[in-house]
Amino acid sequence: MVFYIVPEIRYAIGLADIVSEPMMIITGHEHPAIALLRKQGIEVWCAEEEGKKTSYNAPGLLRLSAVQKLVLEVPVKKRKLLTFKISPPFTLLAEKLEAQVLMPSYKLNRFWEDKSRSAAALAKEKIPVKQSRTATLRSLSYRAVAKLLAAKNLVVQKPHGMAGNSTYFVNNEKEWKKLTSSIGVNPLVKVSPFLEGTVYTVNCLLSTKGKALCSYPMLQITGDERFTRYPGGTCGLDMTGAQKFKKPTLTKIEKVIQSLAKVLHKAGFWGWFGVDFVVSVRDAVTVLEINPRFTASISIFTQAQNLQLKHSFWQQFLDEKEKKVQWMRPLLYTSLLLRNITEDNQIISKKFTPGIYTCQKDTLLLKQESVLLKDLKADNEYLIIAKGKDSVIHPDGEFATIVTHRSATQKGSVDKELAKIADLVKMALLN
């Protein structure tokens, strides 16, 4: 039995369908999606339904005696745990429960998501990454770094961050001084040149034997100020790639990702991971960062691919019969993460039924209750899954996920139709 410990039920949708073993989802908060998942025959245990109070994280759920009882009722050899992002407290609790964690170690996760250390490790292995300088911010000067990197337009990044909140763009000495005075405590930063090009991401799956499967390049929706507070903030994906790639470009991208996967495998990593990279106008491919875990798009991606891994991935190997062509193909979907772009907490005041919606005369119409991508049929329909009523949405937190069955971007930003739907969803949640 696989116990997927995840406070946010939206990140569990679709994953139970791709494993060969039984899965129980352990979640914290009540949500309309839970009933819909149960109708699909998926077991879900919810802390709020059971009258349990829990912190909004996976270790908090796993500390609950009721959850531990569920885990301990399963024979030791069959006790398996999964979570969205591994942490030391989660690992210690798993050891106490004598349960196998179906993810690489926290140390591996932390190393590869560190923008400075991972870039240095990849550069050592000849993976194309940007030249960079890592040091405490106040020990650097704009002129010296610009000269070293032979670039006036610079990108400054803290080692860790979320949704672009640790990435800053600096184009001159005045902006450098402003950043130095506003960034707070003197942080360790990675400084690199800004590269002209388009940013893409891929979802990948790496077996313990070293075999890697890589998705088609998905356009990363970045810096759209209607949906993020940050110039480098991410808010969604156009899974079509927003263009038709030439075969040589796809081959080049796949070669880079496969080389990167070999480096991860050598380090002992396995499982799901994402890679962000930029493709220049001359089709040069440069890796930007690695997300060594489930990505925010994994639920939508696995459903869009209609993945059916005939062997149990959680047993740490993949079906050798999986066809690369099944993965390296554009998916006709765009997903948007509707974030809180204010500086204050916001509370969802109304219940919002997850389902397939259409829009008529500026009104959202529920066509079918659902949480599944397969029910999204037409390009004028939207699968909308919001957080539950009374949820507190912190700055940069997510109100909802919106998916449409088409490419819904123009020049790298969300198009008018999808932006309109996003506005209607936000009004429905907050008014």
C-alpha positions in Angstrom: 0.0 0.0 0.0 1.3 3.4 -1.0 0.2 6.3 1.3 0.5 9.6 -0.5 0.7 12.2 2.2 -0.2 15.5 0.7 -2.0 18.5 2.4 -3.3 19.9 -0.9 -5.6 17.3 -2.6 -5.1 18.9 -6.0 -1.6 17.6 -6.3 -2.8 14.0 -5.8 -5.3 14.0 -8.6 -4.3 11.5 -11.4 -1.3 9.9 -9.6 -3.3 6.9 -8.2 -4.1 5.9 -11.8 -0.5 5.4 -12.9 0.7 3.0 -10.2 0.1 -0.7 -10.1 -0.2 -0.9 -6.3 -3.1 0.3 -4.2 -2.8 3.9 -3.0 -4.5 5.8 -0.2 -4.3 9.6 -0.2 -3.8 11.2 3.2 -4.8 14.9 3.0 -5.4 17.6 5.5 -8.3 19.8 4.4 -11.8 19.2 3.3 -12.4 19.8 -0.4 -15.2 19.0 -3.0 -12.6 17.1 -5.0 -12.4 14.4 -2.4 -15.9 13.1 -3.0 -15.2 13.0 -6.8 -12.1 11.0 -6.2 -13.9 8.5 -4.0 -16.5 8.0 -6.8 -13.5 6.9 -8.9 -12.8 4.3 -6.3 -9.7 6.1 -4.8 -9.3 5.9 -1.1 -8.9 9.3 0.6 -8.5 10.0 4.3 -9.0 13.6 5.3 -7.9 15.0 8.7 -10.6 17.7 8.8 -13.4 15.2 8.1 -12.1 13.2 11.0 -12.1 16.3 13.3 -8.3 16.3 13.5 -6.3 19.5 13.7 -3.1 19.4 11.6 -0.5 21.8 10.4 -0.5 22.6 6.7 2.4 20.2 5.8 3.1 16.5 5.2 5.0 15.8 8.5 2.1 17.3 10.4 -0.3 14.8 8.8 2.1 11.9 9.4 2.4 12.8 13.1 -1.3 12.2 13.6 -1.9 9.0 15.6 -4.9 8.1 13.3 -2.6 8.3 10.3 0.1 6.3 12.0 -2.4 3.7 12.9 -3.4 3.3 9.2 0.2 2.9 8.2 1.0 0.4 10.9 -1.9 -1.8 10.0 -0.1 -2.6 6.8 2.6 -5.3 6.9 6.1 -3.8 7.2 7.2 -5.0 3.7 4.2 -3.2 2.1 4.4 0.1 4.0 5.3 2.7 1.5 5.1 6.5 1.8 5.1 9.3 -0.8 4.9 13.0 -0.5 5.1 16.0 -2.8 8.5 17.2 -1.4 10.7 15.2 0.9 11.9 16.8 4.2 14.0 15.6 7.2 11.0 15.5 9.6 9.1 13.3 7.1 12.1 11.0 6.7 12.5 10.6 10.5 8.8 9.8 10.9 9.0 7.2 8.1 11.9 5.5 9.8 9.9 5.4 13.1 7.0 3.7 11.3 9.4 1.3 9.4 8.0 2.5 6.1 9.8 2.8 2.8 9.9 6.3 1.3 9.4 6.1 -2.4 11.6 9.1 -3.2 15.3 9.9 -3.2 16.8 11.3 0.0 16.3 14.9 1.3 20.0 15.6 0.9 19.8 14.8 -2.8 16.7 16.8 -3.3 18.2 19.8 -1.5 21.5 19.6 -3.4 20.0 19.5 -6.9 17.4 22.3 -6.2 20.2 24.6 -5.0 20.7 26.8 -8.0 24.4 27.4 -7.3 25.5 24.0 -6.3 23.6 22.2 -9.1 24.9 24.6 -11.7 28.5 24.0 -10.6 27.9 20.2 -10.7 26.4 20.3 -14.1 29.1 22.5 -15.5 31.7 20.1 -14.2 30.0 17.4 -16.3 29.9 19.6 -19.5 26.2 20.1 -19.3 25.4 23.5 -20.9 24.7 26.0 -18.1 25.2 29.7 -17.8 28.6 31.0 -16.6 28.0 32.4 -13.1 29.5 33.8 -9.9 28.4 32.7 -6.5 29.1 34.8 -3.4 27.4 36.9 -0.7 25.7 39.8 -2.4 27.5 42.6 -0.6 30.9 41.1 -1.4 30.2 41.7 -5.1 30.0 44.8 -7.2 28.0 45.3 -10.3 31.0 46.5 -12.4 33.2 43.6 -11.4 30.5 40.9 -12.0 29.4 42.5 -15.3 33.0 42.5 -16.5 33.6 38.9 -15.3 30.5 37.7 -17.1 30.8 40.1 -20.1 27.2 41.1 -19.7 25.4 44.2 -18.5 22.0 42.5 -18.0 22.3 40.2 -15.0 20.2 37.6 -13.2 20.6 37.4 -9.4 19.2 34.3 -7.6 19.1 33.1 -4.1 19.9 29.3 -3.8 16.3 28.4 -3.1 12.9 29.9 -3.9 9.4 29.3 -5.1 7.6 30.6 -8.2 10.3 33.1 -9.1 10.3 34.9 -5.7 14.1 34.5 -5.4 15.1 35.7 -8.9 15.9 39.3 -9.6 16.9 41.1 -12.9 19.6 43.8 -12.7 20.5 45.9 -15.8 22.7 48.7 -14.3 24.5 49.9 -11.2 21.6 51.8 -9.9 19.4 48.7 -9.9 22.2 46.7 -8.3 22.4 49.2 -5.4 18.6 49.2 -5.0 18.6 45.4 -4.8 21.5 45.4 -2.3 19.6 47.7 0.0 16.2 46.0 -0.3 17.1 42.3 -0.3 17.6 42.1 3.5 20.3 40.1 5.2 23.4 39.7 3.1 22.4 36.5 1.2 24.5 34.0 -0.8 23.5 34.6 -4.4 24.3 33.2 -7.9 24.8 35.9 -10.5 24.7 35.0 -14.2 24.1 36.8 -17.5 20.6 37.3 -18.8 20.1 35.1 -21.9 17.8 36.2 -24.7 15.5 33.3 -25.7 12.4 31.4 -24.6 12.1 29.4 -21.4 10.7 25.9 -21.5 10.4 23.1 -19.0 10.1 19.3 -19.2 8.9 16.6 -16.9 11.2 13.6 -16.7 11.1 10.2 -15.0 14.4 8.5 -14.1 14.7 4.8 -13.1 17.2 3.4 -10.7 18.7 1.7 -13.8 19.4 5.1 -15.3 16.7 5.1 -18.0 15.1 8.5 -18.4 11.9 9.4 -20.1 11.5 13.1 -21.1 8.4 15.1 -22.1 7.9 17.4 -25.0 9.2 21.0 -24.2 6.4 23.0 -22.5 6.4 26.8 -22.7 6.9 28.2 -19.3 4.5 31.2 -18.7 6.9 33.6 -17.0 6.6 37.2 -15.8 3.0 37.8 -16.7 2.3 40.6 -14.2 -1.5 39.7 -14.1 -0.6 36.4 -12.4 2.8 36.9 -10.7 4.4 39.6 -8.6 7.9 38.8 -10.0 9.5 39.4 -13.4 10.9 35.8 -13.2 7.7 34.4 -11.6 6.1 31.3 -13.2 2.4 30.9 -13.4 1.6 28.1 -15.8 2.6 26.0 -18.8 1.6 25.8 -22.5 2.1 22.1 -23.0 2.0 22.4 -26.8 5.3 24.4 -26.5 3.5 27.2 -28.3 5.3 26.3 -31.5 6.3 23.3 -33.6 9.9 22.5 -32.9 12.2 21.4 -35.7 13.4 17.8 -35.3 17.1 18.9 -34.9 16.1 21.2 -32.0 14.1 18.5 -30.3 17.0 16.1 -30.7 19.4 18.7 -29.2 17.0 19.2 -26.2 16.6 15.5 -25.6 20.4 15.0 -25.8 21.0 17.6 -23.1 18.3 16.2 -20.8 19.6 12.6 -21.2 23.1 13.8 -20.4 21.7 15.6 -17.3 19.8 12.5 -16.3 23.0 10.5 -16.4 24.6 13.0 -14.0 21.6 12.7 -11.6 21.7 8.9 -11.9 25.4 8.8 -11.0 24.7 10.9 -7.9 22.1 8.3 -6.8 18.9 10.2 -7.8 15.9 8.5 -9.3 12.2 9.4 -9.8 10.4 12.4 -11.2 12.2 15.7 -11.8 11.7 18.8 -13.9 14.2 20.8 -15.9 13.9 24.5 -16.9 16.0 25.6 -19.8 16.2 28.4 -22.4 16.4 28.0 -26.1 18.0 30.9 -28.0 17.0 32.3 -31.4 19.9 30.1 -32.7 18.5 27.0 -31.0 21.2 26.9 -28.4 20.0 25.0 -25.3 21.1 26.2 -21.8 19.9 24.6 -18.6 18.6 27.0 -16.0 17.6 24.8 -13.0 16.4 21.4 -11.9 13.3 20.7 -9.8 14.3 17.3 -8.3 10.8 16.2 -7.3 7.2 16.2 -8.4 6.6 19.5 -10.2 3.4 21.6 -9.8 2.3 20.4 -13.3 2.7 16.6 -12.5 -1.0 16.0 -11.9 -2.1 17.6 -15.2 0.9 16.1 -17.1 0.4 12.5 -16.1 -3.3 12.7 -17.1 -2.5 14.4 -20.4 0.0 11.7 -21.2 -2.5 9.0 -20.2 0.4 7.3 -18.5 0.1 3.7 -17.6 3.3 2.3 -16.2 2.8 -1.4 -16.5 5.4 -2.1 -13.9 5.4 -0.4 -10.5 7.5 2.7 -10.7 7.4 2.9 -6.9 9.4 -0.4 -7.0 12.1 1.8 -8.6 12.0 0.6 -12.2 10.2 1.5 -15.3 8.5 -0.6 -18.0 11.2 -1.0 -20.6 8.5 -1.1 -23.3 7.6 2.5 -22.8 7.9 4.3 -26.1 9.9 7.6 -26.2 7.5 8.9 -28.8 4.6 8.6 -26.3 6.4 11.2 -24.2 8.2 13.4 -26.7 5.0 14.8 -28.2 3.1 18.1 -27.7 0.1 17.9 -25.4 -2.9 20.1 -26.4 -3.4 21.8 -23.0 -2.5 25.0 -21.2 -2.5 25.1 -17.4 -2.6 28.3 -15.3 -1.9 28.6 -11.6 -4.1 31.4 -10.3 -1.9 33.0 -7.5 -2.5 35.7 -4.9 -0.4 38.5 -6.3 -1.2 40.9 -3.5 1.0 41.5 -0.4 -1.8 40.4 2.0 -3.5 37.1 2.9 -6.8 36.5 1.1 -9.5 34.1 2.2 -11.7 32.1 -0.1 -15.2 33.1 0.9 -17.3 30.8 -1.3 -17.4 27.1 -2.2 -16.4 26.5 -5.8 -17.4 23.2 -7.3 -14.5 21.6 -9.2 -15.5 20.7 -12.8 -15.7 21.5 -16.4 -16.9 25.1 -17.1 -17.8 27.2 -20.1 -18.3 30.9 -20.3 -21.4 32.8 -21.6 -21.9 36.5 -21.3 -19.2 36.9 -18.6 -20.7 34.1 -16.5 -19.0 30.8 -15.6 -21.4 27.8 -16.3 -20.8 24.4 -14.7 -21.1 21.8 -17.3 -20.0 18.7 -15.3 -18.6 18.1 -11.9 -15.1 16.6 -12.4 -11.5 16.7 -11.4 -10.2 14.7 -14.3 -8.6 16.0 -17.5 -10.3 13.3 -19.6 -13.6 15.1 -19.2 -12.2 18.3 -20.9 -13.4 17.8 -24.5 -13.6 21.2 -26.3 -11.3 24.2 -26.6 -14.0 26.5 -25.1 -14.1 24.4 -21.9 -12.1 24.8 -18.7 -11.2 22.4 -16.0 -11.2 24.5 -12.8 -10.1 23.2 -9.4 -9.9 25.7 -6.6 -9.0 25.5 -3.0 -11.7 24.9 -0.5 -13.9 27.5 1.2 -12.3 29.4 4.1 -8.8 28.6 2.8 -6.2 31.3 3.6 -4.2 32.1 0.5 -0.9 33.7 1.4 1.0 36.0 -1.0 2.2 33.9 -4.0 -0.1 31.1 -2.9 -2.6 29.4 -5.3 -6.3 30.0 -5.5 -6.9 27.5 -8.2 -5.6 25.6 -11.2 -7.3 26.3 -14.6 -6.7 24.0 -17.6 -7.9 24.5 -21.1 -7.8 22.1 -24.1 -5.7 24.3 -26.4 -2.7 26.5 -26.7 -3.7 29.6 -24.7 -0.7 31.8 -24.9 0.3 34.7 -27.1 4.0 35.9 -27.1 4.7 34.0 -23.9 1.8 35.4 -21.9 -1.7 34.2 -21.1 -4.2 35.0 -23.9 -7.3 37.2 -23.4 -9.8 34.3 -23.2 -7.9 32.5 -20.5 -7.2 35.7 -18.6 -10.9 36.5 -18.6 -11.7 33.1 -17.2 -9.1 33.7 -14.4 -10.7 37.0 -13.5 -14.1 35.3 -13.3 -12.8 32.5 -11.1 -11.1 35.0 -8.7 -14.3 37.0 -8.4 -16.3 33.8 -7.7 -13.9 32.8 -4.9 -13.5 36.2 -3.2 -16.8 38.1 -3.7 
